[in-house]
Amino acid sequence: MYADIDGVFGEWSFAIRGVVDRGDRLAVRADFVAHGRSSGVETTLKDVGMLVEYSPRGKTARQDWFVESGGWRRAFEAAGLSE
């Protein structure tokens, strides 16, 4: 995913807006902001989401990105959480 993003955007970032930590699962709500590599045009996606699940050893076992507007809802649902 990162290689694809780097191929299209010169500068990009996620601005974290909220985190829910359930110990073995972490759900993140963020905004994605990027500037086109060639055009410089800004692209913004509000409320994207990420889910991270940890193994019993504390290592990342799963990481899912929901890079779409409103994707944080899908991340929370995948983590078994609600708003």
MARDONU-373875 format. One record per atom (N, C-alpha, C, O, CB): residue number from 0; residue in one letter; atom name; x, z, y. Coordinates in Angstrom, 1 decimal. Atoms other than C-alpha are relative to their C-alpha. Glycine has a CB too. Layout:
REM residues N
> pos, code, site, c1, c3, c2
> NUM, A, CA, X, Z, Y
...
***
This chain:
REM residues 83
> pos, code, site, c1, c3, c2
> 0, M, N, 0.8, 0.0, -1.2
> 0, M, CA, 0.0, 0.0, 0.0
> 0, M, C, 0.9, 0.0, 1.3
> 0, M, O, 0.6, -0.7, 2.2
> 0, M, CB, -0.9, 1.2, 0.0
> 1, Y, N, -0.9, -0.1, -1.2
> 1, Y, CA, 2.8, 0.9, 2.5
> 1, Y, C, 0.7, -1.3, 0.3
> 1, Y, O, 0.8, -1.7, 1.4
> 1, Y, CB, 1.0, 1.1, -0.2
> 2, A, N, -0.6, 1.3, -0.2
> 2, A, CA, 4.5, -2.4, 1.9
> 2, A, C, -0.9, -1.0, 0.7
> 2, A, O, -0.6, -1.8, 1.5
> 2, A, CB, 0.6, -0.6, -1.3
> 3, D, N, 1.0, 0.9, -0.6
> 3, D, CA, 1.3, -4.3, 2.7
> 3, D, C, -0.3, 0.4, 1.5
> 3, D, O, -0.4, -0.5, 2.3
> 3, D, CB, -1.3, 0.1, -0.8
> 4, I, N, 0.2, -0.4, -1.3
> 4, I, CA, 0.7, -2.2, 5.8
> 4, I, C, 1.2, -0.4, 0.9
> 4, I, O, 1.0, -1.0, 2.0
> 4, I, CB, -0.2, 1.5, 0.1
> 5, D, N, -1.2, 0.3, -0.8
> 5, D, CA, 4.3, -2.7, 7.0
> 5, D, C, 0.1, -1.5, 0.2
> 5, D, O, 0.7, -2.0, 1.2
> 5, D, CB, 1.3, 0.5, -0.7
> 6, G, N, -0.1, 1.5, -0.1
> 6, G, CA, 4.0, -6.5, 6.4
> 6, G, C, -0.9, -0.5, 1.2
> 6, G, O, -0.6, -1.6, 1.7
> 6, G, CB, -0.4, -0.6, -1.3
> 7, V, N, 0.9, 0.4, -1.0
> 7, V, CA, 1.1, -6.7, 8.9
> 7, V, C, 0.2, 0.7, 1.3
> 7, V, O, 0.0, 0.1, 2.4
> 7, V, CB, -1.4, 0.2, -0.5
> 8, F, N, -0.1, -0.8, -1.3
> 8, F, CA, 1.7, -3.9, 11.4
> 8, F, C, 1.4, 0.4, 0.3
> 8, F, O, 2.1, 0.8, -0.6
> 8, F, CB, -0.9, 1.2, -0.2
> 9, G, N, -1.3, -0.4, -0.5
> 9, G, CA, 4.8, -3.2, 13.4
> 9, G, C, 0.1, 1.5, 0.1
> 9, G, O, 1.1, 2.1, -0.3
> 9, G, CB, 0.4, -0.7, 1.3
> 10, E, N, 0.0, -1.4, -0.2
> 10, E, CA, 3.8, 0.3, 14.3
> 10, E, C, -1.4, 0.5, -0.6
> 10, E, O, -2.4, -0.2, -0.3
> 10, E, CB, 0.1, 0.4, 1.5
> 11, W, N, 1.2, -0.5, 0.5
> 11, W, CA, 1.2, 2.4, 12.5
> 11, W, C, 0.1, 1.5, -0.3
> 11, W, O, 1.2, 2.0, -0.6
> 11, W, CB, -0.5, -0.8, -1.3
> 12, S, N, 0.0, -1.4, 0.3
> 12, S, CA, 0.2, 6.0, 12.0
> 12, S, C, -1.4, 0.5, -0.4
> 12, S, O, -2.4, -0.1, -0.2
> 12, S, CB, 0.5, 0.8, 1.2
> 13, F, N, 1.2, -0.7, 0.3
> 13, F, CA, -2.4, 8.4, 10.7
> 13, F, C, 0.0, 1.3, 0.9
> 13, F, O, 0.9, 2.0, 0.8
> 13, F, CB, -0.1, 0.4, -1.5
> 14, A, N, 0.2, -1.2, -0.7
> 14, A, CA, -3.7, 11.1, 13.1
> 14, A, C, -0.9, 0.9, -0.7
> 14, A, O, -2.1, 0.6, -0.8
> 14, A, CB, -0.5, -0.4, 1.5
> 15, I, N, 0.8, -0.8, 0.8
> 15, I, CA, -4.9, 13.9, 11.0
> 15, I, C, -1.0, 0.8, 0.9
> 15, I, O, -0.6, 1.4, 1.9
> 15, I, CB, 0.9, 1.0, -0.8
> 16, R, N, 1.0, -0.7, -0.8
> 16, R, CA, -8.2, 15.4, 12.2
> 16, R, C, -0.6, 1.2, -0.8
> 16, R, O, -1.2, 2.1, -0.2
> 16, R, CB, -1.2, -1.0, 0.2
> 17, G, N, 0.5, -1.1, 0.8
> 17, G, CA, -9.0, 17.8, 9.4
> 17, G, C, 0.6, 0.0, -1.4
> 17, G, O, 0.8, -1.1, -2.0
> 17, G, CB, -1.5, 0.1, 0.0
> 18, V, N, -0.5, -0.1, 1.4
> 18, V, CA, -7.8, 19.1, 6.0
> 18, V, C, -0.8, 1.1, -0.6
> 18, V, O, -1.1, 2.2, -0.1
> 18, V, CB, 1.6, 0.4, 0.0
> 19, V, N, 0.6, -1.0, 0.8
> 19, V, CA, -9.6, 21.0, 3.3
> 19, V, C, 0.9, 0.2, -1.2
> 19, V, O, 1.1, -0.8, -2.0
> 19, V, CB, -1.5, -0.4, -0.4
> 20, D, N, -0.9, -0.3, 1.1
> 20, D, CA, -7.3, 22.7, 0.8
> 20, D, C, -0.7, 0.9, -1.0
> 20, D, O, -1.2, 2.0, -0.7
> 20, D, CB, 1.3, 0.8, 0.6
> 21, R, N, 0.6, -0.7, 1.1
> 21, R, CA, -8.8, 23.8, -2.5
> 21, R, C, 1.0, 0.5, -1.0
> 21, R, O, 0.6, 0.8, -2.1
> 21, R, CB, -1.1, -0.9, -0.6
> 22, G, N, -1.1, -0.5, 0.9
> 22, G, CA, -5.5, 24.8, -4.1
> 22, G, C, 0.5, -1.2, -0.9
> 22, G, O, 1.7, -1.6, -0.7
> 22, G, CB, -0.6, 1.1, -0.9
> 23, D, N, -0.4, 1.1, 0.8
> 23, D, CA, -5.4, 22.0, -6.7
> 23, D, C, -0.4, -1.4, 0.5
> 23, D, O, 0.0, -2.4, 0.0
> 23, D, CB, -0.6, 0.2, -1.4
> 24, R, N, 0.4, 1.2, -0.7
> 24, R, CA, -7.0, 19.4, -4.4
> 24, R, C, 0.1, 0.2, 1.5
> 24, R, O, -0.1, 1.3, 2.0
> 24, R, CB, -1.5, -0.4, -0.4
> 25, L, N, -0.1, 0.1, -1.5
> 25, L, CA, -6.5, 18.4, -0.8
> 25, L, C, -0.7, -1.2, 0.5
> 25, L, O, -0.4, -2.3, 0.0
> 25, L, CB, 1.5, 0.0, 0.4
> 26, A, N, 0.7, 1.1, -0.6
> 26, A, CA, -8.9, 16.3, 1.2
> 26, A, C, 0.4, -0.1, 1.5
> 26, A, O, 0.4, 0.9, 2.2
> 26, A, CB, -1.5, 0.1, -0.2
> 27, V, N, -0.5, 0.2, -1.3
> 27, V, CA, -7.7, 14.8, 4.5
> 27, V, C, -0.9, -0.9, 0.8
> 27, V, O, -1.4, -2.0, 0.2
> 27, V, CB, 1.4, -0.5, 0.0
> 28, R, N, 0.8, 0.9, -0.9
> 28, R, CA, -9.7, 13.3, 7.4
> 28, R, C, 0.9, -0.4, 1.1
> 28, R, O, 1.6, 0.5, 1.7
> 28, R, CB, -1.3, 0.7, 0.6
> 29, A, N, -1.0, 0.5, -1.0
> 29, A, CA, -7.7, 11.1, 9.8
> 29, A, C, -0.5, -1.3, 0.6
> 29, A, O, -1.5, -1.9, 0.2
> 29, A, CB, 1.4, -0.2, -0.7
> 30, D, N, 0.2, 1.3, -0.7
> 30, D, CA, -7.7, 8.2, 12.2
> 30, D, C, 1.2, -0.9, -0.3
> 30, D, O, 2.3, -0.4, -0.2
> 30, D, CB, -0.3, 0.1, 1.5
> 31, F, N, -1.1, 1.0, 0.2
> 31, F, CA, -5.6, 5.1, 11.4
> 31, F, C, 0.1, -0.8, 1.2
> 31, F, O, -0.8, -1.5, 1.7
> 31, F, CB, -0.2, -0.9, -1.3
> 32, V, N, -0.3, 0.8, -1.2
> 32, V, CA, -4.0, 3.4, 14.4
> 32, V, C, 1.2, -0.8, -0.2
> 32, V, O, 2.3, -0.3, -0.7
> 32, V, CB, 0.2, 0.9, 1.3
> 33, A, N, -1.1, 1.0, 0.3
> 33, A, CA, -1.8, 0.3, 14.1
> 33, A, C, 0.0, -1.1, 1.1
> 33, A, O, -1.0, -1.4, 1.7
> 33, A, CB, -0.1, -0.6, -1.4
> 34, H, N, -0.2, 1.1, -0.9
> 34, H, CA, -0.4, -2.5, 16.2
> 34, H, C, 0.5, -1.2, -0.8
> 34, H, O, 1.5, -1.0, -1.5
> 34, H, CB, 1.0, 0.3, 1.2
> 35, G, N, -0.4, 1.1, 0.8
> 35, G, CA, -0.1, -6.0, 14.8
> 35, G, C, 1.5, -0.4, 0.2
> 35, G, O, 2.0, -0.3, 1.3
> 35, G, CB, -0.9, -1.2, 0.4
> 36, R, N, -1.4, 0.4, -0.1
> 36, R, CA, 3.4, -7.1, 14.0
> 36, R, C, 0.3, -1.1, 0.9
> 36, R, O, 1.3, -1.1, 1.7
> 36, R, CB, 0.6, -0.3, -1.4
> 37, S, N, -0.2, 1.2, -0.9
> 37, S, CA, 3.1, -10.5, 15.7
> 37, S, C, -0.7, 0.1, 1.3
> 37, S, O, -0.2, -0.2, 2.4
> 37, S, CB, -0.4, -1.2, -0.8
> 38, S, N, 0.8, 0.0, -1.2
> 38, S, CA, 0.3, -10.0, 18.1
> 38, S, C, 0.0, 1.2, 0.9
> 38, S, O, -0.2, 1.1, 2.1
> 38, S, CB, -1.5, -0.2, -0.4
> 39, G, N, 0.0, -1.2, -0.8
> 39, G, CA, 0.7, -6.4, 19.2
> 39, G, C, -1.4, 0.6, 0.2
> 39, G, O, -1.6, 1.6, 0.8
> 39, G, CB, 0.6, -0.2, 1.3
> 40, V, N, 1.4, -0.5, -0.2
> 40, V, CA, -3.1, -6.0, 19.0
> 40, V, C, -0.2, 1.3, -0.8
> 40, V, O, 0.2, 1.4, -1.9
> 40, V, CB, -1.0, -1.1, -0.5
> 41, E, N, 0.3, -1.3, 0.6
> 41, E, CA, -4.3, -2.5, 18.3
> 41, E, C, -1.2, -0.1, -1.0
> 41, E, O, -2.2, -0.7, -0.7
> 41, E, CB, -0.2, 1.1, 1.0
> 42, T, N, 1.1, -0.1, 1.0
> 42, T, CA, -6.4, -1.8, 15.2
> 42, T, C, -0.2, 1.5, -0.2
> 42, T, O, 0.8, 2.2, -0.5
> 42, T, CB, 0.3, -0.7, -1.3
> 43, T, N, 0.3, -1.4, 0.2
> 43, T, CA, -8.1, 1.6, 14.9
> 43, T, C, -1.2, 0.1, -1.0
> 43, T, O, -2.2, -0.5, -0.9
> 43, T, CB, -0.4, 0.7, 1.3
> 44, L, N, 1.0, -0.3, 0.9
> 44, L, CA, -10.1, 2.9, 12.0
> 44, L, C, -0.2, 1.5, 0.1
> 44, L, O, 0.7, 2.3, -0.2
> 44, L, CB, 0.4, -0.4, -1.5
> 45, K, N, 0.4, -1.4, -0.2
> 45, K, CA, -11.9, 6.2, 12.6
> 45, K, C, -0.4, 0.6, -1.3
> 45, K, O, -1.1, 0.0, -2.1
> 45, K, CB, -1.1, 0.2, 1.0
> 46, D, N, 0.5, -0.8, 1.2
> 46, D, CA, -12.4, 8.9, 9.9
> 46, D, C, 0.4, -0.6, -1.3
> 46, D, O, -0.5, -0.6, -2.2
> 46, D, CB, -1.4, 0.1, 0.1
> 47, V, N, -0.5, 0.4, 1.4
> 47, V, CA, -10.3, 7.4, 7.0
> 47, V, C, 0.2, 1.3, -0.8
> 47, V, O, 0.2, 2.4, -0.2
> 47, V, CB, 1.2, -0.9, 0.1
> 48, G, N, -0.2, -1.2, 0.8
> 48, G, CA, -9.7, 9.8, 4.1
> 48, G, C, 1.1, -0.2, -1.0
> 48, G, O, 1.4, -1.3, -1.4
> 48, G, CB, -1.3, 0.3, -0.7
> 49, M, N, -0.9, -0.1, 1.1
> 49, M, CA, -7.2, 10.8, 1.5
> 49, M, C, -0.3, 1.2, -0.9
> 49, M, O, -0.7, 2.2, -0.4
> 49, M, CB, 1.5, 0.1, 0.6
> 50, L, N, 0.2, -1.0, 0.9
> 50, L, CA, -7.5, 12.8, -1.6
> 50, L, C, 1.4, 0.2, -0.8
> 50, L, O, 2.0, -0.8, -1.2
> 50, L, CB, -1.1, -0.3, -1.0
> 51, V, N, -1.2, -0.3, 0.8
> 51, V, CA, -4.5, 14.5, -3.3
> 51, V, C, -0.4, 1.0, -1.0
> 51, V, O, -1.0, 2.1, -0.7
> 51, V, CB, 1.2, 0.5, 0.9
> 52, E, N, 0.2, -1.0, 1.0
> 52, E, CA, -4.7, 16.3, -6.6
> 52, E, C, 1.3, 0.4, -0.6
> 52, E, O, 2.2, -0.5, -0.7
> 52, E, CB, -1.0, -0.5, -1.2
> 53, Y, N, -1.3, -0.5, 0.5
> 53, Y, CA, -1.9, 18.5, -7.9
> 53, Y, C, -0.1, 0.4, -1.4
> 53, Y, O, -1.1, 0.8, -1.9
> 53, Y, CB, 0.4, 1.2, 0.9
> 54, S, N, -0.1, -0.4, 1.4
> 54, S, CA, -0.8, 19.1, -11.4
> 54, S, C, 0.2, 1.6, -0.1
> 54, S, O, 0.4, 2.2, 1.0
> 54, S, CB, 1.2, -0.7, -0.7
> 55, P, N, -0.2, -1.5, 0.1
> 55, P, CA, -0.5, 22.7, -12.8
> 55, P, C, 1.4, 0.4, 0.5
> 55, P, O, 1.7, 1.6, 0.9
> 55, P, CB, -0.2, 0.4, -1.4
> 56, R, N, -1.4, -0.3, -0.5
> 56, R, CA, 3.3, 22.5, -11.8
> 56, R, C, 0.1, -0.2, 1.5
> 56, R, O, 1.2, 0.0, 2.0
> 56, R, CB, 1.0, -0.9, -0.7
> 57, G, N, 0.0, 0.1, -1.4
> 57, G, CA, 2.3, 21.8, -8.2
> 57, G, C, 0.5, -1.4, 0.5
> 57, G, O, 0.8, -1.5, 1.7
> 57, G, CB, 0.9, 1.0, 0.6
> 58, K, N, -0.5, 1.4, -0.3
> 58, K, CA, 3.4, 18.1, -8.3
> 58, K, C, -1.3, -0.9, 0.3
> 58, K, O, -2.3, -0.6, -0.2
> 58, K, CB, 0.8, -0.6, -1.1
> 59, T, N, 1.1, 0.9, -0.3
> 59, T, CA, 1.2, 15.3, -6.9
> 59, T, C, -0.3, -0.8, -1.3
> 59, T, O, 0.5, -1.5, -1.8
> 59, T, CB, 0.3, -1.0, 1.2
> 60, A, N, 0.4, 0.7, 1.2
> 60, A, CA, -0.8, 14.0, -9.9
> 60, A, C, -0.8, -1.2, 0.4
> 60, A, O, -0.9, -2.2, -0.4
> 60, A, CB, -0.8, 0.9, -0.8
> 61, R, N, 0.8, 1.1, -0.4
> 61, R, CA, -3.1, 11.7, -8.0
> 61, R, C, -0.1, -0.1, 1.6
> 61, R, O, -0.2, 1.0, 2.2
> 61, R, CB, -1.5, 0.1, -0.6
> 62, Q, N, 0.2, 0.1, -1.4
> 62, Q, CA, -3.4, 10.3, -4.5
> 62, Q, C, -0.8, -1.3, 0.3
> 62, Q, O, -0.4, -2.4, -0.1
> 62, Q, CB, 1.4, -0.1, 0.8
> 63, D, N, 0.9, 1.1, -0.3
> 63, D, CA, -6.2, 8.1, -3.3
> 63, D, C, -0.2, -0.1, 1.5
> 63, D, O, -0.5, 0.9, 2.1
> 63, D, CB, -1.4, 0.2, -0.8
> 64, W, N, 0.3, 0.3, -1.4
> 64, W, CA, -6.6, 6.5, 0.1
> 64, W, C, -1.3, -0.7, 0.2
> 64, W, O, -1.6, -1.6, -0.6
> 64, W, CB, 1.2, -0.8, 0.7
> 65, F, N, 1.2, 0.7, -0.3
> 65, F, CA, -9.9, 5.5, 1.6
> 65, F, C, 0.1, -0.5, 1.4
> 65, F, O, -0.4, 0.1, 2.3
> 65, F, CB, -1.3, 1.0, -0.2
> 66, V, N, -0.4, 0.5, -1.3
> 66, V, CA, -8.7, 3.4, 4.5
> 66, V, C, -1.1, -1.0, 0.4
> 66, V, O, -1.0, -2.2, 0.3
> 66, V, CB, 1.4, -0.7, 0.0
> 67, E, N, 1.2, 0.7, -0.5
> 67, E, CA, -12.1, 2.4, 5.9
> 67, E, C, -0.7, 1.0, 0.9
> 67, E, O, -0.6, 2.2, 0.7
> 67, E, CB, -0.9, -0.5, -1.2
> 68, S, N, 0.7, -0.9, -0.9
> 68, S, CA, -14.2, 3.8, 8.7
> 68, S, C, -1.0, 0.8, -0.9
> 68, S, O, -1.8, 0.3, -1.7
> 68, S, CB, -0.8, -0.8, 1.1
> 69, G, N, 0.8, -0.9, 0.8
> 69, G, CA, -16.0, 6.8, 7.2
> 69, G, C, 0.5, 0.3, -1.4
> 69, G, O, -0.2, 1.0, -2.2
> 69, G, CB, -1.4, -0.6, -0.1
> 70, G, N, -0.6, -0.2, 1.3
> 70, G, CA, -13.7, 6.9, 4.2
> 70, G, C, 0.3, 1.4, -0.3
> 70, G, O, 0.4, 1.8, -1.5
> 70, G, CB, 1.3, -0.7, -0.1
> 71, W, N, -0.2, -1.4, 0.3
> 71, W, CA, -13.2, 10.6, 4.6
> 71, W, C, -1.1, 0.6, -0.9
> 71, W, O, -0.9, 1.5, -1.7
> 71, W, CB, 0.1, 0.8, 1.3
> 72, R, N, 1.2, -0.5, 0.9
> 72, R, CA, -16.7, 11.1, 3.0
> 72, R, C, 0.3, -0.3, -1.4
> 72, R, O, 0.1, 0.6, -2.3
> 72, R, CB, -1.3, -0.7, 0.5
> 73, R, N, -0.3, 0.3, 1.4
> 73, R, CA, -15.5, 9.3, -0.1
> 73, R, C, 1.1, 0.9, -0.5
> 73, R, O, 1.1, 1.3, -1.7
> 73, R, CB, 0.5, -1.5, -0.1
> 74, A, N, -1.1, -0.9, 0.4
> 74, A, CA, -12.3, 11.4, -0.2
> 74, A, C, -0.6, 1.4, -0.3
> 74, A, O, -0.2, 2.0, -1.3
> 74, A, CB, 1.1, 0.1, 1.1
> 75, F, N, 0.6, -1.4, 0.2
> 75, F, CA, -14.4, 14.7, 0.1
> 75, F, C, -0.8, -0.1, -1.3
> 75, F, O, -0.7, 0.9, -2.1
> 75, F, CB, -0.8, 0.4, 1.2
> 76, E, N, 0.8, 0.1, 1.2
> 76, E, CA, -16.8, 13.5, -2.6
> 76, E, C, 0.9, -0.1, -1.2
> 76, E, O, 0.6, 0.6, -2.3
> 76, E, CB, -0.9, -1.3, 0.0
> 77, A, N, -1.0, 0.1, 1.1
> 77, A, CA, -13.8, 12.5, -4.9
> 77, A, C, 0.6, 1.4, -0.3
> 77, A, O, 1.0, 1.6, -1.5
> 77, A, CB, 1.0, -1.0, 0.3
> 78, A, N, -0.5, -1.3, 0.2
> 78, A, CA, -12.5, 16.0, -4.4
> 78, A, C, -1.0, 1.0, -0.4
> 78, A, O, -0.7, 2.2, -0.7
> 78, A, CB, 0.7, 0.5, 1.3
> 79, G, N, 1.1, -0.9, 0.3
> 79, G, CA, -15.9, 17.5, -5.3
> 79, G, C, -0.4, 0.9, 1.1
> 79, G, O, -0.8, 2.0, 0.9
> 79, G, CB, 0.5, 0.8, -1.2
> 80, L, N, 0.3, -0.7, -1.2
> 80, L, CA, -16.4, 18.7, -1.8
> 80, L, C, -1.2, -0.6, 0.8
> 80, L, O, -1.6, -1.7, 0.5
> 80, L, CB, 1.2, 0.2, 0.9
> 81, S, N, 1.0, 0.6, -0.9
> 81, S, CA, -19.1, 18.3, 0.8
> 81, S, C, 0.5, 0.4, 1.5
> 81, S, O, 1.4, 1.1, 1.7
> 81, S, CB, -1.4, 0.6, -0.3
> 82, E, N, -0.3, -0.3, -1.4
> 82, E, CA, -19.0, 18.3, 4.6
> 82, E, C, -0.1, 1.4, 0.3
> 82, E, O, 0.2, 1.9, 1.5
> 82, E, CB, -0.9, -0.8, 1.0
***
